[in-house]
Amino acid sequence: MKYLFALLASVVIAYVTSWNDSMPEATNLTCINYSFGHVNKRFNGVTVDNPRKLRRIVRLKKQNPQLKVVLSIGGWGSGRFSEMAADSVLRSKFARDCKRVVRRYKLDGIDIDWEYPGTSVAKISSSPDDTRNYTLMMRDIRAAIGPDKILSQATVASARYIDFAAVEPYVDYTNVMTYDMGDEHTHNSPLHRSDYTLGIGADEGLQMHIDAGVPASKIVMGMSFGARGAREFRRRWNPNMPLDSLPQGYSFYRDTVAGGNPCILDSTGVLVMAYEDTTSIRLKSEYAIQQGFMGAMFWCYEGDTPSGDLRRTIYQTFSL
């Protein structure tokens, strides 16, 4: 079954956080995923962080009537999914509460960011049955909110934990978190493997999703707007720092093998800071278009430059 929003030509999605009162602009985006909602303490409903900010974000649609606003439920360390999804009564109540929240806040849908079914890596409860129950949860949410609202999911780059073929009929698109793939001395979000990557690159993770049953046309490629690096260098780093003013002993390097990723190397050639700039973001956007993906999402809006260079690059590339 194809749902309304599965037919969109392309999307540019910003995850906007709840933990401050700064407001995003309504331009250079097609959708805002408000982060976060959570499974409530009774395992049968939804709580929303900073609902006042969510209401303000929904009002941005007056400036841009085409803008969609979705509540993302979950995030790293957000638990109680396992208990809720395992119980048919609780699961049904949770799904109905998703519908209530959508109506109350005049939202365009729900994004599920359970990190991750079947594992307690984020120090949340888990069960071997989580993957099966995740599918049932997504089925119930879809039935509750109906076919004219967005239902999306955020997934780890390695395509683990979810039965994508089973879930695919219920979701409009999958937001693949093709970032957080490195450590303090490797790229956070490489497109390809290189000497400065740890494990897979984004292209491998995205292909893993396709192999697992996600149509390329329903993949939204994730990009990171945050800088990651070695502890000893972080205090010196500013993403707007002119390259000619780097501390002595450090140099700029663009890793063309990894996909144009910019980084800072120390005097011994060790990577001490990885980040994104307009060049690497444009190359990733072009890659997503070439692969026939639905679009791009980024974590998070607040990590962009003050003038919005990164999100504007994504939006303009997909608009060409």
N, C-alpha and C positions, 0 to 999 in steps of 0.2 A: 504494500500500500504506500502511495506517495502522499506525503503531507504538503500543505501549502508552502512552507518555508524550505522544503527540499527542492523546490523549483526555482529558488533564487539563483541569479546568474553568478554572483560572487558576493562575499561578505568580508568586511574588515571589522574585527571584534576587539574591543578594549576591555580588559578586566580592570575595573575601577574599585579601589578598596574602600572599606567602610570606616577605617580607623583614623580618619581625619575629616575635617569639614571642607577641604578644598574641592572645587567643582570642576569637572571636565568641560571642555568645549563641545558643542553639538556638531562640529564639522569634522571632516576627514575620517568619519566612522559610519558604519551602517548599523552597529549594534554595541550596546554597553552591557557587559556581564557584571552585575553588581555583586561584590564579594565581601561578606558571605551571609548566607543563611545556614542554619544547622538543624539537624534532627533534635527535637526537644527532649527534655529529661524524662518524659513519659514515653518516649519512643513512638509517639502517635501523631506528631505534627511538626510544624516548622517554626523556628524562631528566626528573627531578622536582626542583624547587627545594625545599629544606628538607623532606624527606620526613617528618621527625619531627613537624613541625607538621601535615602532612596526616593522619597517623595519629591525632593528637589530635583533629582536626576530625571525622574519621569516627566517633570515639567519642561525639561529641555526639548521634548518633542514638539512644543509649541514653536520653537525656533527651527527645528528640522523635523517636519511631519513624517519623514521616511525613517527616522531613527527608531530602532527597536531597543527595548530595555528588558533584560532578562535577569532573574535572580539566580545566582550560582550558589548551590547548596553544598557545603563541604569545605574543602581546603585541607592543607596539611595539618594533621592532628585533630581534625574534626571527626568525632566518633559517633557511636550509637546507631550507625547504619546497620551493622551486622545483626543486632538484636531486633531492630525494626523489620528488616527485610526477611528475617527468618519466620516471622509470625504473620499469617495471612490476615488476621484482624488488624494488627498494628500497621501492617503494610498498606492495607486498604484505607485506614484512617489517615495515614501519612499522605497518601496520594490525593485523597479528598482535601486535605489541608493545603496541598500544593495548589489546588484549584482555588481554594479560598484566598490564599495569598496573592495569586495572580489577579483575582477580581478586586481584592481590597486595594492593592497598590496600582491597579491598571497596568499590569505588566504584559509583555508579549510572550512570556514563556518561562521555562525552568531549565537550568543547566545543572547537571549532577557531576560533582567533583569529589567522588569517594576515593580517597587515597590510602589504601587500595583494597578491593575485595580479596579476601583470603590471606591477608598478611597484616601483622601488627607492627610493621616497620615504622609507622608514624605514632607508635605507642597508643593505638586504639584497639578495641576488641575486634576479633576476627574469628572466622569459622571456615572449615573446609568446604562448607556448603555456600559460601558467600557468592561465588561466581554464578551458580544456578539461581540463587535468590536475587542477585542483582538483575538478572533478566526479568524475573517476575515483578520486581519493583518498577523497572522501566515500563513494562507492559501496563501495570496498574496506573502509573502516572499518566501515560498516554491516554488511557481510557478515561481518566478523570478530567484532564484538561482539554481533551478533544483534539480534533485534527487541525484546527485553525490556530493553534498556539505552538510556539517553538519548544521542542524537547531536544536538548543536546547533551553531550557528555564530554568531560575532560579526561584524557587518558595518558598514561605514562608512555614515553617514547618507545619502549621495548615491546609494546602491544601485549603485555602480560595481564593476567587477572580477570579479563572479561571475555565472554563468549560472543565475539563480535557478529558472527553469522546469525546467532539467535536474537541479538539485540537490534540488529540493523533495521528490521521492519518498523521499529517504534521510534527511531531517532531521525531528526532532520539532518544533523551533521555531527561529526566527531572532532573535537578540539584536541589535537595531538600536542602534548607538551614536549616538543622537541627542543628542550633546554634542560638545565640541571643535569647535564650529561658528563660533567667533568669534576675536577677538584681544584684546589687553589693554584695548581701549576699546569692546568690544561684548559682548553676552551670549554665554556659553559654550553655553547649552542653551535657546534660545528655542523656544516652541511655535509662534509666528507671527512673521512679519517685522514690524519696527518701525523707528523712527529709530535704535535702538540695536542693530541686528543686522547681521551680515555674511553676505550670501548667504541661503541657504534657512533656513526654520524647520523644526522637527521634523515638523510636519504634512505639509509638502511631501516630506520625505525618506521618511516612512512611506508616503505615497501612491506614491512612486517604487518602493518595494519591492512594493507591491500590483500596480502596473502591470507590474513585471518578472516577476511570477509567484508571489509569496509570498502565500498565503491570509491574510486578516486574522486568522483564528482561530489562525494559527501565528506571529504577530508578537508579540515581547516588546519593549516600548518601553523604551529606555535613559534613565536619569536620572543626573545627575552630583551627587555629594555634595561636590565640591571647589570652593573659591572661586578665581576667576581675576581678575587685574586688572593695572593698571599698576605697573611696578616701583617707582615712587616712593611708592606707597601700600601695598604689600604688608606692609612691616615694621610699619605702624601698625594692620593689620587683624586682628581677631579675630572669628570668626563669632558668638561669644556676647557681643560688645561691645554694651552698651545703646545704643540709637540716640541717646539724649540726651547721650552722652559721645563722639560723633564729634569728631575734631579740627576746630578752627575752619576754616571755609571749605568744609566738606564736608556733604552732606545725603543723606538716604535718599530713594529714589524707587522706587515700584512701577510697573513698566511693564505696564499692563493690556492694551495693544495686543499685546505680545509673548506674553502669556499669564500675567500675574501675576508675572513675574520681578522679584525685588528686586535693587536695585543701589545703589551709592553714586556720587554725582555731585560733581564739584568746583564751585568757585564760578562757573565759566564754563559749566556744564551738560555737561561732558564726563564720560562714564562712566569711572570709575577702578577699580571692583570690581563683579563680578557673581557671584552665588551663588544658592543655593536656600534656601527656608525651608519651614515646614509648609504655608503657604498655596499657594505655587507648586507644591509636590509634590502636594498634594491636587488642585489643578486639573488637573495632568497625569494623575494617576491616574483622575480622573473622565473626562477626555478619552479615555484608553485604553479604559475600560469602554464608553463611548458608541460607540467605533469597533469594538467587538467583538474587541479584541486579546486575546491569551492571558494577558497580564499585564505585569509591569514587572521590569526589572533595574536595578541601580545599581552604578556605579563611584565609590568603592569603600566597603566597610563601614567602614574606618578613618576615612573623612571625615565620618561622622555626628557628631551632638552626643554628649556623654558619656552622656546619658540615652536615646539612640536615638530621638529625636523624628522624624527623617525616615523611617526604615524602618518605624517604628510607624504613621506616617501612611499610607504606601503599603499596608501590610498591612491596616489597619483599613478603608481605603477599598474595597479589593477584597473585603473580607469582609462588607460591608454587604448 
